[in-house]
Amino acid sequence: MNVYLEIFGYIGTGLILLSMMMTSVKRLRYFNMAGSVISAIYAALMNTWPLVLLNASLVVIHIVKLASEKSSKKEADVSNDVAE
């Protein structure tokens, strides 16, 4: 097995573990998403398709949640502007 590929996989795992230590949900989502992208690529290269599906799904969930949070914040900012 290629040592660089193995290191790549460990980086993804490390980012996912690091994300669990974040106090900010937004930061947790970004770190976990980066780790999931790397882990999905690693899993695809290793032909472990259930892990590709899991990590790709996590990336989509994080993107949707981040977009939803951004949209909610915009709506809150607009309603605050109208109230003032």
C-alpha positions in Angstrom: 0.0 0.0 0.0 1.1 3.5 -0.8 2.3 5.3 2.3 1.1 8.7 1.0 -2.4 7.3 0.5 -2.4 6.0 4.0 -1.2 9.4 5.4 -4.0 11.0 3.4 -6.6 8.8 5.1 -5.2 9.5 8.5 -5.4 13.3 7.8 -9.2 12.9 7.0 -9.7 10.9 10.2 -7.7 13.5 12.2 -9.9 16.3 10.9 -13.1 14.5 11.7 -11.8 13.8 15.3 -10.6 17.4 15.6 -14.0 18.6 14.6 -15.6 16.9 17.6 -13.5 19.2 19.9 -14.9 22.4 18.4 -17.1 24.6 20.5 -18.6 26.4 17.5 -21.1 24.4 15.5 -20.1 26.3 12.3 -16.4 25.5 12.8 -17.3 21.9 13.6 -19.2 21.6 10.3 -16.3 23.0 8.3 -13.7 20.8 9.9 -15.9 17.7 9.7 -16.8 18.5 6.1 -13.1 18.8 5.1 -12.3 15.5 6.9 -15.3 13.8 5.2 -14.2 15.0 1.8 -10.7 13.6 2.3 -12.1 10.4 3.9 -14.5 9.9 0.9 -11.7 10.3 -1.6 -9.6 7.8 0.4 -12.4 5.3 0.7 -13.1 5.6 -3.1 -9.4 4.9 -3.8 -9.6 1.9 -1.4 -12.9 0.7 -3.0 -14.8 0.8 0.3 -18.1 2.1 -1.1 -20.2 2.1 2.1 -17.7 4.6 3.6 -17.7 6.7 0.4 -21.5 6.9 0.7 -21.3 7.8 4.4 -18.7 10.5 4.0 -20.3 12.0 0.8 -23.7 12.1 2.7 -22.0 13.9 5.6 -20.6 16.5 3.2 -24.1 17.1 1.7 -25.7 17.4 5.1 -23.0 19.9 6.2 -23.5 22.0 3.1 -27.3 22.0 3.5 -27.1 22.9 7.2 -24.5 25.7 6.6 -26.6 27.1 3.8 -29.7 27.0 6.0 -27.9 28.7 8.9 -26.7 31.4 6.5 -30.2 31.9 5.1 -31.7 32.1 8.6 -29.1 34.7 9.6 -30.0 36.8 6.5 -33.7 36.6 7.4 -32.9 37.6 11.0 -30.8 40.5 9.8 -33.6 41.7 7.5 -36.2 41.5 10.2 -34.0 43.4 12.6 -33.5 46.1 10.0 -37.2 46.4 9.5 -37.9 46.5 13.2 -35.5 49.4 13.7 
